[in-house]
Amino acid sequence: MAPFDPDSFPIARGRTPMELGLDVRNVDSHAVVDVKGEIDVYTAPKLREKLIELVSEGSYNVVVNLEGVDFLDSTGLGVLVGALKRVKAHDGSLSLVCTQDKILKIFKITGLTKVFPIHSSVEEAAGGAA
């Protein structure tokens, strides 16, 4: 059997692959990852690599800002859950910033609102406010 080649796989619902923008900054004692674009099977590995890199460098309190995200699929959810496990292994935290109904709905449907602290701003997430 030939190995899976994502380039030969048809794009879901006629969507074309989009570039994922990732910017990292520090707010208080938290590493903040500002994500822009779509988190899907094509772009999720880039986010996974960035989150692994942050934890490897000693950033155990992470905020993932999803305000610039237009689309999130199960691959992206898996990356976030994996990152949560990584930071928890170091007694850290991973919080999300999200106010968009279409993205929040995904977390509600999957029950992940019980797993991730979801905030309305980076400052709130970094400050630990609920």
Sequence and secondary structure as in RCSB ss.txt:
>XXXX:A:sequence
MAPFDPDSFPIARGRTPMELGLDVRNVDSHAVVDVKGEIDVYTAPKLREKLIELVSEGSYNVVVNLEGVDFLDST
GLGVLVGALKRVKAHDGSLSLVCTQDKILKIFKITGLTKVFPIHSSVEEAAGGAA
>XXXX:A:secstr
     GGGS  GGG      EEEEEEETTEEEEEEEEEESTTTHHHHHHHHHHHHHTT  EEEEEEEEEEEE HH
HHHHHHHHHHHHHTTT EEEEE   HHHHHHHHHHTGGGTS EESSHHHHHHT  
